[in-house]
Amino acid sequence: MDNILVIGAAGQIGSDLVVGLRKIYGSSNVFATDIKPAPQDIMEGGPFQILDVMDDKQLIHFIIRHKINQIYLLAAVLSGNAEKLPVQAWEINMKSLLNVLEIAKMVEDVKKVFWPSSIAVFGPTTPRLHTPQLTIMEPITVYGISKLAGERWCDYYFNKFGVDVRSIRYPGLISYKTEAGGGTTDYSVEIFYEAIRKKQYNCFLSENTALPMLYMPDAIRATIDLMEAPREKLSLNSAYNLGGFSVTPKRVYEEIRTHIPEFKIEYNPDFRQAIADSWPQSIDDSVAKKDWGCYYEYDLEKMSTEMLREIGRKLGHFDSAQ
């Protein structure tokens, strides 16, 4: 079994990915790390260590000592927070990736690297409907600029040094396990928590803002499927489009009301509205489907039922979803 390192294990993707990887590779083979404590099941379900990806010396020592074969780099400053601290966000998002790519180049045991890109690489000049895999990319956010630059660095390290780095352009990700972390699509998580806590929600996007979304179990499976795909089947060296389903805040609200009829919503768009308006409304992910068989199990209705049920259990409200 490969030894796997997950950097950013306390985050939205990492906390679910670690669980998925441990089921496949065994608990003792998946090393979860972050700069802060992770959820209890991550810290107690296998090896966990506080580790700063920005400290390249500490990082390479950890990778060599534990004979790491695969690295999942998930640490990043997300879109909303990055706009508040643009220079720091750029530094963190870029240096963390370059540290990992340099180590993967130097350390023979490291076979594969995963690094997440995002639909934030697109911008207002990109076709917004069925956005193609190869298209105009002129992002207007620090987060998007860093992700676009990261895609190019991944492609460069593959072609120049043979580093097998793989990536997905995630749409908005929805999960009940961790709450929102400063992203533009985070309303899609907040709205479920607030529906259960307060029966009302103040949405920071307008009601008809359509964005592509993906439920976390589909995102985790797609990530692992990509990493396990034979290299020769992959036609891209940077990041694959992933689409999921497209939805608006109003549509999510209407679906939640089928479970919680008294739920109310208000729309008060903030600075994230301009970011959302620059992103695609739907994604063409045909290349991912062709190359490594990407598929989805969840639509809005199935996801909403599960989100309300699991958040209800987490918060002690057991009648939130029928």
Secondary structure, 3 states (H helix, E strand, C coil): CCCEEEECCCCHHHHHHHHHHHHHHCHHHEEEEECCCCCHHHHHCCCEEECCCCCHHHHHHHHHHCCCCEEEECCCCCHHHHHHCHHHHHHHHHHHHHHHHHHHHHCCCCCEEECCEEHHHCCCCCCCCCECCCCCCCCCCHHHHHHHHHHHHHHHHHHHHCCCEEEEEECEEECCCCCCCCCCCCHHHHHHHHHHHCCEEEECCCCCCCEEEEEHHHHHHHHHHHHHCCHHHCCCCCEEECCCEEECHHHHHHHHHCCCCCCEEEECCCCHHHHHHCCCCCECCHHHHHHHCCCCCCCHHHHHHHHHHHHHHHHCCCCCCC
